[in-house]
């Protein structure tokens, strides 16, 4: 139950954050995907970040469906990376999952921009240009994913730690944790 409450708060925060002015690609969606994969039941762990993206894309706007598919697919993979954090969460594993997810997102989405848009020539040099010009966005993606992952996982652990003392008080029913 506690994981669901934290996830719903994080989801709402993530959707609203995407609608506010922010540095390009410095968003909490990747961290939300990791968190949802780590704490939600499997089906929901994949669905939560995609639903948040759909809801916020309704307001932000859409773009080429093939590129959107690469973005959504990357967040799906980040949710799967979150599954690896279900049984053994520690700061190093959260950081590695964030780094892996950010790198996957960078590689896949920039390949899709090169392949499906007219921004770059369809040559090896064009692909290299696509990745090179996207490096500042990668820095923001990586920074946002790591920052928000530690914020979200840390918030979960703080709530969990606060709930434990309540569970051991005499006359108070034990809290159910996940």
Residue pairs with C-beta under 8 A, 6 or more apart in sequence:
1 176
1 178
2 156
2 159
2 160
2 163
2 175
2 176
2 177
2 178
3 39
3 40
3 156
3 178
4 40
5 159
6 35
6 39
6 152
6 155
6 156
6 159
7 35
7 36
7 39
7 40
7 48
10 28
10 32
10 35
10 152
10 155
11 32
11 36
11 48
11 51
11 52
13 28
14 27
14 28
14 29
14 31
14 32
14 49
14 52
14 56
14 148
15 52
15 55
15 56
17 27
17 28
18 27
18 28
18 29
18 52
18 56
18 60
19 56
19 59
19 60
23 140
23 144
24 136
24 137
24 140
25 137
25 138
25 140
25 141
25 144
26 140
26 141
26 143
26 144
26 147
27 144
27 148
28 144
28 148
28 151
28 152
29 49
29 52
29 53
29 75
30 75
30 78
30 98
30 101
30 102
30 105
30 141
30 144
30 145
30 148
30 149
31 98
31 144
31 145
31 146
31 147
31 148
31 149
31 151
31 152
32 48
32 49
32 52
32 148
32 152
33 48
33 49
33 75
33 76
33 78
33 79
33 81
33 82
33 101
34 78
34 79
34 81
34 82
34 85
34 94
34 97
34 98
34 101
34 145
34 149
34 152
34 153
35 82
35 149
35 152
35 153
35 156
36 44
36 45
36 46
36 47
36 48
36 49
36 79
36 82
37 45
37 46
37 78
37 79
37 80
37 81
37 82
37 83
37 84
37 85
37 86
38 45
38 82
38 83
38 85
38 86
38 89
38 153
39 45
39 82
39 86
39 156
39 178
40 48
42 83
45 79
45 82
45 83
46 76
46 79
46 80
48 79
49 75
49 76
49 78
49 79
50 72
50 75
50 76
53 71
53 72
53 75
57 68
62 68
64 116
64 117
66 112
66 115
66 116
67 109
67 112
67 113
67 116
67 117
69 112
70 108
70 109
70 111
70 112
71 105
71 109
71 112
73 108
74 101
74 104
74 105
74 108
74 109
75 105
77 101
77 104
78 97
78 101
78 104
78 105
81 97
81 100
81 101
82 97
84 93
84 97
85 93
85 94
85 97
89 153
91 150
94 149
94 150
94 153
95 146
95 149
95 150
97 149
98 142
98 145
98 146
98 149
99 142
99 145
99 146
101 145
102 138
102 141
102 142
102 145
102 146
103 142
105 141
106 131
106 134
106 137
106 138
106 141
107 131
110 130
110 131
110 134
111 127
111 130
113 119
113 120
113 130
113 134
114 120
114 122
114 126
114 127
114 130
115 122
119 130
120 126
120 127
120 129
120 130
121 129
160 177
163 175
163 177
164 175
164 177
166 172
166 175
167 173
167 174
167 175
168 174
